Amino acid sequence: MLILAKSILGLALGFVLAIVVGLIVIPVLKQLKAGQNVSRLINKRHLKKEGTPTIGGLIFIIPPIIAVSMLTLRGSVVISANLVIVLFVFLGYALLGFIDDFLKIKFHNNKGLSTMTKFVAQLLIAVIFYTIYKHNGGTTTLEITLFNFKWDMGWLYGIFILFLLVGTTNAVNITDGLDGLCGGLSVMAFLSYGVITWGSDWIPGYEGMAIFSFILVGALLGFLLFNSHPARVFMGDTGSLALGGALATIAILTHHELSLALIGGVFVIETLSSLIQIISIRKFNKKVFLKAPVHHHFEELGWTETDIVKIFWTIGFLLAMFGVIYGVWL
């Protein structure tokens, strides 16, 4: 019961703080004219979203920092090396995304940071992650409990961390294309990893990571009040990179790395659809989808935005449930 109470407390704290932050941040973003530049290549229905405030990821990034600080001061959360890693990656990727969003707004285009600059920044975050992790006795063993398989990757684990961080952040970023889509899927993903983390009581700092996950779930639900269709604010790269980085980090620290492919299954599908489209056009000069990622394909088929989001949420929920079953029992 105590675990349930702590989870609900974290969720409630995140939700309330996100609403308060949203009511402050959105008017400020409007005043600063921090509007989204919508690509003309996307479905024409998206053109009406031009100028909608972006960098809205602050609405769910700020609450976990405030809540964790409050709970730490009153002794309810103990700061551990693993929690420090989660917070570092979460804020590190948020800062990277913020700079990218800022440049897009400043120069009124969708270019932002160069691909190489982003990669170097992600590499630096991954190196710091791995250094703290190893210094505090982190294992480099990849384990698949279902098949009783273990592999000590050694220094390759550092490259594996980079791959997961870059892959997950890009996957979440690609999925952020419809009102509420990415936020809703992230709620399910972090809720799943919150449950999995509570069950990983042999990991130092597991309680702090679990509470962080539930606080973030609450904050995302608060964000969805402003981001669900029709969106009053977009999370931008500030939000999507932070979510992807934190999701991959918790998966790594709980040693449920492979569960990420299942729990974040919709993110994987979205990324694969973009990859398949790029390869098909470059190699065969043909399109597999009307538009990629796949949520735009359904838009081109005439589906409404809300219907697409509801179906993707349903798929994400089912995959998240199976992910919890695999992560906790198998």
Stockholm file with secondary structure:
# STOCKHOLM 1.0

chainA/1-330         MLILAKSILGLALGFVLAIVVGLIVIPVLKQLKAGQNVSRLINKRHLKKEGTPTIGGLIFIIPPIIAVSMLTLRGSVVISANLVIVLFVFLGYALLGFIDDFLKIKFHNNKGLSTMTKFVAQLLIAVIFYTIYKHNGGTTTLEITLFNFKWDMGWLYGIFILFLLVGTTNAVNITDGLDGLCGGLSVMAFLSYGVITWGSDWIPGYEGMAIFSFILVGALLGFLLFNSHPARVFMGDTGSLALGGALATIAILTHHELSLALIGGVFVIETLSSLIQIISIRKFNKKVFLKAPVHHHFEELGWTETDIVKIFWTIGFLLAMFGVIYGVWL
#=GR chainA/1-330 SS CHHHHHHHHHHHHHHHHHHHHHHHHHHHHHHTTCBCCCCTTSCGGGGGGTTCBCCTTHHHHHHHHHHHHHHHHTTSSCCCHHHHHHHHHHHHHHHHHHHHHHHHHHHTSSCCSCHHHHHHHHHHHHHHHHHHHHHTTCCCEEEEGGGTEEEECTTHHHHHHHHHHHHHHHHHHHHTTSTTHHHHHHHHHHHHHHHHHHTCTTSTTHHHHHHHHHHHHHHHHHHHHHHSSSCSCCCHHHHHHHHHHHHHHHHHHTTCTTHHHHHTHHHHHHHHHHHHHHHHHHHHSCCSSSSSSHHHHHHHTTCCHHHHHHHHHHHHHHHHHHHHHHHHHC
#=GC SS_cons         CHHHHHHHHHHHHHHHHHHHHHHHHHHHHHHTTCBCCCCTTSCGGGGGGTTCBCCTTHHHHHHHHHHHHHHHHTTSSCCCHHHHHHHHHHHHHHHHHHHHHHHHHHHTSSCCSCHHHHHHHHHHHHHHHHHHHHHTTCCCEEEEGGGTEEEECTTHHHHHHHHHHHHHHHHHHHHTTSTTHHHHHHHHHHHHHHHHHHTCTTSTTHHHHHHHHHHHHHHHHHHHHHHSSSCSCCCHHHHHHHHHHHHHHHHHHTTCTTHHHHHTHHHHHHHHHHHHHHHHHHHHSCCSSSSSSHHHHHHHTTCCHHHHHHHHHHHHHHHHHHHHHHHHHC
//
